[in-house]
Structure formats: C-alpha cells, structure tokens
Amino acid sequence: MSSPVTDLVLGFQNLVAEVPTLVQPLVVALAGAVPFIEGEGAAGIGIVGGIPPIVAALAGAIGNLICVTIVVLAAARVRTAVTTRRASASAGAGAEKRTSARREKFERAYHRYGTPGVSLLGPLLLPTQFTAAALTSTGVPPRRVLAWQAAAIVLWTTVITLIVTGVIRAVA
C-alpha cells in the first residue's frame, strides 16, 4: 500500500518524463510548491526525471519560495486583521489570551532557536510553508521570515540535490 505523498511524487516523476524538455522545469517548480515535497523533493524528482541537477534545484527552490512568499504575505494580512480586531474588542475589557499546546511548543522553539534556527531546522519536521506561517503569525516581520526561509530552501535544496546527484552517479 502506498502513501498519498508517494503517489504524488511518482505522479510528478511521470509528468516530468512525459512533457517537453522546456516544460519540465515548470513541473519541478510546481512540485516545489507542494508541502512535504518542497524544493528539495522537487529537485530530486527532476533529477530522477532526467533534468540537469542545477536546473532541477533552481526550479524546485523557486517553486517552493514562490509558495512560501504567498503564504507569508497571506499570514501577515490575517495576523494584522486578527490583532486589529482583538485590540478593538478588548479596548475596554481585560481579555485573557488563550494559547494552544501546539502554539506554546512552537513559541518555546522560537525563543530557544530564533527565526534562523526555526527556519533552518524547521524543514526537518514540517514543510517550510507551515513554519513560515507560524513564524509570521507570531509577529516576526515578513521580510525576516522570507529571508530566512529563502536561506533554508536554498540550503536544503542544495544538500538534497548533491546527495541525489551523488547517489545517481555512484549507481550508474
């Protein structure tokens, strides 16, 4: 029995193999925008599909970064709307702030590692889209989130690209 993520990866690999060469990087970029596949998974899909490693890495990272940018900008707008509404609603009353256990866990990690640590280590546990939304919702400025998420996407995409390329060359 296969998982939905495995089916999605195989679907992208088949799509890369079927489309014209000029369209293949677009498929990889599209795969990079999917949570849990991300830039690094998309680069691997592209390399296995026959795209040159540098092109696959760039396409995957760009697709991932475009998606993260959209998520960060949307999260920033939502945060602004929510905080504005809460401020006006609690202007006269002493509102008690409720936080979930997950939110508290994230905030502990944030206070321990900061934006760089959460951004660079976050992909080991969660998709960059989730990490970016969480950082933005806690009040980290969107530019800072985007800068560190871009660094994380480039780092992890490069690492996985080098590993996949090395494995393919060793096996071939």
BARO-326691 format. One record per residue: x, y, z of N, C-alpha, C, CB in turn; chain. Coordinates in steps of 0.02 Angstrom, whole numbers, plus 50000, padded with zeros to 5 digits. Glycine has a CB too. Layout:
# residues N
n_X; n_Y; n_Z; ca_X; ca_Y; ca_Z; c_X; c_Y; c_Z; cb_X; cb_Y; cb_Z; cadena
X; Y; Z; X; Y; Z; X; Y; Z; X; Y; Z; A
...
END
This chain:
# residues 172
n_X; n_Y; n_Z; ca_X; ca_Y; ca_Z; c_X; c_Y; c_Z; cb_X; cb_Y; cb_Z; cadena
50043; 49941; 50000; 50000; 50000; 50000; 50045; 50062; 50000; 49952; 50000; 50061; A
50030; 50108; 49957; 50072; 50168; 49952; 50037; 50227; 49986; 50086; 50186; 49878; A
50079; 50276; 50004; 50052; 50335; 50038; 50033; 50388; 49986; 50104; 50364; 50088; A
49992; 50436; 50005; 49973; 50489; 49958; 50034; 50530; 49934; 49923; 50536; 49991; A
50082; 50540; 49978; 50142; 50578; 49959; 50182; 50538; 49907; 50186; 50594; 50020; A
50189; 50473; 49917; 50224; 50430; 49869; 50189; 50432; 49802; 50229; 50358; 49895; A
50124; 50427; 49802; 50086; 50431; 49739; 50096; 50498; 49705; 50011; 50419; 49753; A
50097; 50552; 49744; 50107; 50619; 49716; 50177; 50625; 49685; 50098; 50672; 49771; A
50227; 50600; 49720; 50296; 50603; 49694; 50301; 50563; 49629; 50346; 50576; 49746; A
50273; 50503; 49628; 50275; 50462; 49567; 50237; 50496; 49510; 50246; 50392; 49580; A
50182; 50528; 49527; 50144; 50565; 49476; 50185; 50622; 49446; 50080; 50593; 49506; A
50221; 50659; 49489; 50264; 50713; 49463; 50321; 50684; 49421; 50292; 50755; 49522; A
50351; 50628; 49442; 50405; 50598; 49403; 50379; 50577; 49334; 50435; 50537; 49440; A
50321; 50547; 49332; 50293; 50527; 49268; 50277; 50587; 49225; 50229; 50485; 49278; A
50251; 50640; 49255; 50235; 50701; 49218; 50298; 50733; 49189; 50199; 50751; 49263; A
50352; 50734; 49229; 50415; 50762; 49205; 50439; 50723; 49144; 50470; 50760; 49260; A
50432; 50658; 49145; 50455; 50616; 49089; 50412; 50625; 49027; 50455; 50543; 49110; A
50350; 50645; 49035; 50304; 50649; 48978; 50301; 50716; 48944; 50235; 50631; 49001; A
50319; 50770; 48978; 50312; 50837; 48949; 50374; 50856; 48910; 50297; 50889; 49003; A
50369; 50905; 48865; 50427; 50928; 48827; 50481; 50955; 48874; 50407; 50982; 48776; A
50543; 50953; 48851; 50601; 50973; 48891; 50594; 51044; 48920; 50663; 50969; 48849; A
50568; 51090; 48881; 50561; 51159; 48905; 50510; 51166; 48961; 50543; 51204; 48848; A
50462; 51121; 48965; 50410; 51124; 49016; 50430; 51088; 49080; 50345; 51095; 48988; A
50479; 51044; 49076; 50498; 51004; 49134; 50516; 51045; 49195; 50557; 50960; 49116; A
50555; 51100; 49189; 50569; 51140; 49249; 50506; 51170; 49281; 50617; 51196; 49232; A
50456; 51185; 49240; 50393; 51211; 49268; 50357; 51158; 49310; 50346; 51234; 49211; A
50361; 51095; 49288; 50331; 51041; 49327; 50369; 51034; 49393; 50333; 50974; 49287; A
50435; 51040; 49391; 50476; 51035; 49452; 50459; 51094; 49498; 50551; 51035; 49434; A
50451; 51154; 49471; 50433; 51212; 49511; 50364; 51202; 49543; 50433; 51276; 49469; A
50318; 51174; 49506; 50252; 51158; 49533; 50258; 51108; 49590; 50206; 51131; 49477; A
50299; 51058; 49581; 50310; 51008; 49635; 50341; 51042; 49696; 50354; 50951; 49610; A
50385; 51090; 49685; 50417; 51126; 49740; 50368; 51166; 49782; 50470; 51171; 49714; A
50312; 51183; 49753; 50262; 51222; 49790; 50218; 51178; 49834; 50218; 51260; 49741; A
50223; 51113; 49828; 50181; 51067; 49866; 50213; 51052; 49934; 50170; 51001; 49826; A
50176; 51064; 49988; 50203; 51047; 50054; 50222; 50973; 50058; 50152; 51064; 50110; A
50274; 50958; 50094; 50303; 50892; 50104; 50345; 50869; 50044; 50249; 50841; 50117; A
50337; 50898; 49986; 50383; 50885; 49930; 50436; 50939; 49931; 50345; 50883; 49861; A
50415; 51002; 49929; 50459; 51060; 49937; 50512; 51063; 49882; 50492; 51058; 50005; A
50558; 51111; 49889; 50610; 51121; 49840; 50656; 51061; 49835; 50650; 51182; 49856; A
50674; 51033; 49893; 50721; 50977; 49892; 50692; 50914; 49861; 50744; 50961; 49963; A
50629; 50899; 49877; 50597; 50841; 49846; 50586; 50852; 49772; 50531; 50827; 49880; A
50567; 50913; 49754; 50556; 50929; 49683; 50621; 50923; 49643; 50528; 51000; 49676; A
50676; 50945; 49673; 50741; 50939; 49639; 50757; 50865; 49628; 50797; 50973; 49680; A
50745; 50824; 49678; 50756; 50752; 49670; 50713; 50722; 49616; 50743; 50716; 49736; A
50649; 50743; 49614; 50604; 50719; 49561; 50630; 50739; 49493; 50533; 50748; 49572; A
50652; 50801; 49486; 50678; 50825; 49422; 50741; 50788; 49401; 50692; 50898; 49426; A
50786; 50777; 49448; 50849; 50743; 49432; 50835; 50672; 49410; 50898; 50744; 49492; A
50793; 50637; 49448; 50775; 50568; 49429; 50739; 50568; 49362; 50730; 50536; 49484; A
50701; 50621; 49347; 50666; 50627; 49284; 50710; 50646; 49225; 50611; 50676; 49290; A
50774; 50660; 49238; 50821; 50674; 49184; 50839; 50747; 49174; 50794; 50649; 49122; A
50816; 50791; 49218; 50833; 50862; 49212; 50903; 50872; 49242; 50780; 50907; 49249; A
50944; 50915; 49213; 51009; 50929; 49243; 51001; 50953; 49315; 51048; 50983; 49201; A
51045; 50931; 49360; 51037; 50946; 49432; 51030; 51021; 49448; 51095; 50919; 49469; A
51069; 51063; 49416; 51065; 51135; 49431; 50997; 51163; 49411; 51121; 51173; 49395; A
50972; 51143; 49353; 50906; 51166; 49330; 50852; 51140; 49377; 50893; 51143; 49257; A
50857; 51077; 49396; 50807; 51048; 49441; 50807; 51082; 49509; 50819; 50972; 49450; A
50867; 51096; 49535; 50872; 51129; 49601; 50844; 51200; 49598; 50946; 51131; 49624; A
50862; 51237; 49546; 50836; 51305; 49539; 50760; 51306; 49532; 50868; 51340; 49478; A
50734; 51262; 49490; 50661; 51260; 49480; 50625; 51240; 49544; 50644; 51210; 49424; A
50650; 51190; 49578; 50618; 51168; 49641; 50620; 51222; 49694; 50652; 51106; 49667; A
50678; 51255; 49701; 50685; 51308; 49752; 50641; 51367; 49735; 50758; 51330; 49757; A
50638; 51386; 49672; 50596; 51443; 49652; 50522; 51428; 49664; 50608; 51460; 49577; A
50500; 51368; 49646; 50430; 51349; 49659; 50414; 51351; 49733; 50416; 51280; 49631; A
50459; 51324; 49774; 50449; 51324; 49846; 50448; 51395; 49874; 50505; 51283; 49881; A
50494; 51437; 49851; 50498; 51505; 49876; 50437; 51547; 49856; 50561; 51539; 49850; A
50411; 51536; 49795; 50351; 51572; 49774; 50292; 51554; 49820; 50333; 51556; 49700; A
50285; 51490; 49833; 50230; 51467; 49877; 50239; 51495; 49948; 50227; 51390; 49879; A
50300; 51493; 49975; 50312; 51519; 50042; 50298; 51594; 50045; 50385; 51504; 50063; A
50317; 51630; 49992; 50304; 51702; 49990; 50229; 51716; 49993; 50334; 51733; 49926; A
50190; 51679; 49955; 50117; 51688; 49957; 50090; 51672; 50027; 50083; 51642; 49904; A
50114; 51619; 50057; 50092; 51600; 50125; 50109; 51655; 50175; 50123; 51533; 50146; A
50171; 51681; 50172; 50193; 51732; 50220; 50152; 51796; 50211; 50268; 51748; 50210; A
50141; 51817; 50149; 50102; 51878; 50138; 50030; 51870; 50162; 50103; 51897; 50064; A
50001; 51812; 50149; 49932; 51799; 50172; 49930; 51796; 50249; 49906; 51733; 50142; A
49978; 51762; 50279; 49979; 51757; 50352; 49988; 51825; 50385; 50035; 51709; 50375; A
50029; 51868; 50354; 50039; 51935; 50381; 49974; 51975; 50380; 50094; 51972; 50342; A
49937; 51969; 50325; 49873; 52005; 50320; 49823; 51978; 50371; 49844; 51999; 50249; A
49821; 51912; 50378; 49775; 51882; 50427; 49794; 51904; 50497; 49776; 51805; 50422; A
49858; 51903; 50513; 49881; 51924; 50580; 49862; 51997; 50594; 49957; 51915; 50586; A
49872; 52040; 50545; 49855; 52110; 50553; 49780; 52118; 50566; 49875; 52151; 50491; A
49739; 52082; 50529; 49666; 52086; 50538; 49646; 52060; 50607; 49630; 52047; 50483; A
49675; 52004; 50628; 49656; 51975; 50692; 49679; 52019; 50750; 49687; 51905; 50699; A
49740; 52043; 50747; 49765; 52085; 50803; 49727; 52151; 50806; 49840; 52098; 50795; A
49709; 52178; 50750; 49670; 52240; 50749; 49601; 52228; 50779; 49663; 52268; 50677; A
49570; 52173; 50760; 49504; 52156; 50787; 49507; 52143; 50862; 49475; 52095; 50751; A
49558; 52106; 50884; 49565; 52092; 50956; 49578; 52156; 50995; 49622; 52042; 50967; A
49618; 52200; 50967; 49633; 52262; 51002; 49571; 52305; 51011; 49687; 52302; 50965; A
49530; 52308; 50960; 49469; 52348; 50965; 49417; 52314; 51009; 49439; 52361; 50895; A
49415; 52247; 51009; 49367; 52211; 51050; 49385; 52213; 51124; 49361; 52138; 51027; A
49449; 52214; 51139; 49470; 52212; 51209; 49491; 52281; 51235; 49528; 52164; 51217; A
49472; 52334; 51200; 49492; 52401; 51221; 49465; 52418; 51290; 49466; 52453; 51171; A
49406; 52395; 51306; 49377; 52411; 51371; 49380; 52352; 51420; 49307; 52433; 51363; A
49391; 52292; 51395; 49389; 52233; 51439; 49459; 52203; 51444; 49339; 52181; 51412; A
49471; 52171; 51499; 49535; 52136; 51509; 49530; 52067; 51479; 49554; 52132; 51584; A
49543; 52061; 51415; 49537; 51996; 51381; 49595; 51950; 51400; 49535; 52006; 51305; A
49578; 51888; 51411; 49628; 51838; 51429; 49651; 51804; 51365; 49599; 51787; 51480; A
49717; 51800; 51356; 49744; 51770; 51295; 49749; 51694; 51305; 49814; 51799; 51279; A
49717; 51656; 51259; 49719; 51584; 51261; 49768; 51559; 51208; 49648; 51553; 51250; A
49809; 51510; 51227; 49855; 51481; 51179; 49849; 51405; 51182; 49929; 51503; 51194; A
49857; 51374; 51124; 49853; 51302; 51120; 49920; 51271; 51139; 49831; 51279; 51050; A
49919; 51206; 51152; 49981; 51171; 51170; 50030; 51173; 51112; 49966; 51098; 51190; A
50005; 51166; 51051; 50049; 51169; 50992; 50081; 51238; 50985; 50010; 51152; 50928; A
50041; 51289; 50997; 50066; 51357; 50992; 50120; 51369; 51045; 50008; 51408; 51001; A
50109; 51345; 51106; 50159; 51352; 51159; 50223; 51315; 51141; 50131; 51326; 51225; A
50217; 51256; 51111; 50276; 51217; 51091; 50315; 51255; 51038; 50255; 51147; 51065; A
50279; 51283; 50989; 50313; 51321; 50937; 50348; 51382; 50966; 50263; 51343; 50883; A
50314; 51417; 51011; 50343; 51477; 51040; 50405; 51461; 51083; 50292; 51514; 51083; A
50405; 51403; 51117; 50465; 51382; 51154; 50523; 51371; 51106; 50451; 51318; 51195; A
50509; 51337; 51050; 50561; 51325; 51000; 50586; 51392; 50971; 50536; 51280; 50943; A
50540; 51437; 50960; 50559; 51502; 50933; 50603; 51540; 50982; 50496; 51544; 50915; A
50585; 51541; 51044; 50625; 51576; 51094; 50693; 51543; 51104; 50588; 51580; 51161; A
50697; 51479; 51093; 50760; 51442; 51101; 50806; 51452; 51041; 50746; 51368; 51111; A
50779; 51448; 50980; 50820; 51448; 50920; 50815; 51512; 50879; 50801; 51391; 50877; A
50764; 51552; 50888; 50755; 51613; 50850; 50731; 51598; 50779; 50820; 51652; 50848; A
50723; 51651; 50741; 50700; 51644; 50671; 50749; 51603; 50629; 50690; 51713; 50640; A
50815; 51615; 50635; 50861; 51575; 50594; 50857; 51500; 50611; 50932; 51599; 50605; A
50856; 51484; 50674; 50854; 51413; 50694; 50791; 51378; 50673; 50863; 51407; 50768; A
50734; 51411; 50685; 50670; 51381; 50666; 50666; 51374; 50590; 50611; 51424; 50692; A
50690; 51424; 50553; 50687; 51420; 50480; 50733; 51366; 50452; 50706; 51488; 50450; A
50794; 51362; 50478; 50843; 51314; 50452; 50830; 51243; 50475; 50912; 51335; 50471; A
50805; 51234; 50536; 50792; 51167; 50563; 50721; 51144; 50552; 50809; 51165; 50636; A
50675; 51191; 50541; 50605; 51175; 50531; 50591; 51124; 50477; 50568; 51237; 50515; A
50625; 51127; 50419; 50611; 51078; 50366; 50624; 51005; 50386; 50652; 51094; 50306; A
50660; 50994; 50441; 50670; 50926; 50464; 50605; 50897; 50495; 50726; 50923; 50516; A
50560; 50942; 50516; 50499; 50920; 50549; 50435; 50938; 50511; 50495; 50949; 50617; A
50435; 50997; 50481; 50374; 51024; 50449; 50391; 51054; 50381; 50341; 51076; 50494; A
50342; 51059; 50337; 50353; 51095; 50275; 50369; 51169; 50288; 50292; 51088; 50229; A
50407; 51199; 50244; 50426; 51269; 50252; 50364; 51314; 50252; 50473; 51291; 50197; A
50312; 51295; 50217; 50252; 51336; 50216; 50222; 51340; 50286; 50200; 51306; 50166; A
50221; 51285; 50323; 50193; 51284; 50390; 50236; 51325; 50438; 50187; 51212; 50416; A
50302; 51316; 50433; 50348; 51353; 50475; 50343; 51428; 50462; 50421; 51329; 50464; A
50340; 51446; 50399; 50336; 51517; 50381; 50271; 51548; 50407; 50340; 51526; 50305; A
50216; 51513; 50401; 50152; 51538; 50426; 50154; 51546; 50502; 50094; 51492; 50406; A
50184; 51497; 50536; 50188; 51501; 50609; 50232; 51559; 50631; 50216; 51435; 50637; A
50289; 51569; 50598; 50332; 51625; 50615; 50297; 51692; 50604; 50397; 51623; 50573; A
50264; 51698; 50548; 50229; 51761; 50532; 50172; 51773; 50581; 50202; 51759; 50460; A
50136; 51720; 50600; 50079; 51729; 50645; 50101; 51748; 50716; 50038; 51666; 50648; A
50164; 51735; 50734; 50188; 51755; 50800; 50214; 51826; 50800; 50243; 51708; 50823; A
50215; 51858; 50742; 50235; 51928; 50740; 50304; 51942; 50711; 50232; 51956; 50807; A
50338; 51891; 50687; 50403; 51902; 50655; 50390; 51940; 50590; 50441; 51834; 50642; A
50428; 51993; 50576; 50417; 52031; 50515; 50422; 51987; 50452; 50467; 52089; 50511; A
50376; 51996; 50405; 50376; 51954; 50344; 50443; 51954; 50307; 50323; 51977; 50298; A
50477; 52011; 50302; 50541; 52012; 50267; 50592; 51966; 50300; 50568; 52083; 50263; A
50593; 51967; 50366; 50640; 51924; 50402; 50623; 51850; 50391; 50639; 51941; 50478; A
50558; 51835; 50394; 50537; 51766; 50382; 50557; 51744; 50312; 50460; 51759; 50392; A
50543; 51786; 50262; 50560; 51769; 50193; 50634; 51760; 50183; 50533; 51822; 50145; A
50675; 51803; 50214; 50747; 51798; 50206; 50773; 51732; 50234; 50783; 51857; 50241; A
50750; 51713; 50294; 50774; 51651; 50324; 50743; 51590; 50291; 50759; 51651; 50398; A
50682; 51595; 50268; 50652; 51538; 50232; 50687; 51528; 50166; 50577; 51550; 50221; A
50705; 51582; 50132; 50743; 51576; 50069; 50810; 51542; 50082; 50754; 51645; 50037; A
50844; 51561; 50136; 50908; 51529; 50153; 50898; 51455; 50167; 50939; 51564; 50215; A
50845; 51438; 50203; 50832; 51367; 50218; 50815; 51328; 50155; 50774; 51362; 50268; A
50774; 51357; 50112; 50755; 51323; 50050; 50817; 51311; 50006; 50703; 51364; 50011; A
50859; 51361; 49999; 50920; 51354; 49959; 50966; 51302; 49990; 50957; 51422; 49952; A
50975; 51305; 50056; 51019; 51258; 50090; 50995; 51186; 50081; 51023; 51274; 50165; A
50933; 51172; 50099; 50908; 51104; 50096; 50901; 51078; 50024; 50841; 51099; 50131; A
50882; 51121; 49978; 50878; 51100; 49908; 50948; 51083; 49882; 50846; 51156; 49864; A
50998; 51123; 49900; 51067; 51109; 49879; 51091; 51044; 49908; 51113; 51167; 49900; A
51080; 51033; 49973; 51103; 50971; 50006; 51072; 50910; 49973; 51086; 50973; 50081; A
51007; 50911; 49964; 50973; 50853; 49934; 50993; 50844; 49861; 50897; 50861; 49940; A
51002; 50898; 49825; 51024; 50894; 49755; 51092; 50860; 49751; 51027; 50964; 49722; A
51138; 50879; 49795; 51205; 50848; 49795; 51201; 50774; 49813; 51250; 50885; 49844; A
51159; 50758; 49862; 51152; 50688; 49882; 51122; 50646; 49825; 51108; 50682; 49945; A
51068; 50669; 49796; 51035; 50632; 49742; 51082; 50624; 49682; 50970; 50666; 49720; A
51117; 50679; 49664; 51164; 50676; 49609; 51220; 50627; 49624; 51193; 50746; 49594; A
51246; 50628; 49685; 51299; 50581; 49704; 51277; 50509; 49702; 51324; 50598; 49774; A
51216; 50496; 49726; 51190; 50428; 49726; 51180; 50404; 49654; 51124; 50424; 49765; A
51153; 50446; 49612; 51141; 50426; 49542; 51207; 50412; 49507; 51102; 50481; 49504; A
51257; 50453; 49519; 51323; 50442; 49488; 51356; 50380; 49516; 51369; 50503; 49499; A
51347; 50366; 49580; 51377; 50306; 49610; 51345; 50242; 49584; 51371; 50309; 49686; A
51280; 50245; 49572; 51243; 50186; 49549; 51254; 50175; 49474; 51168; 50194; 49564; A
51259; 50229; 49437; 51265; 50223; 49363; 51332; 50198; 49340; 51251; 50289; 49331; A
END
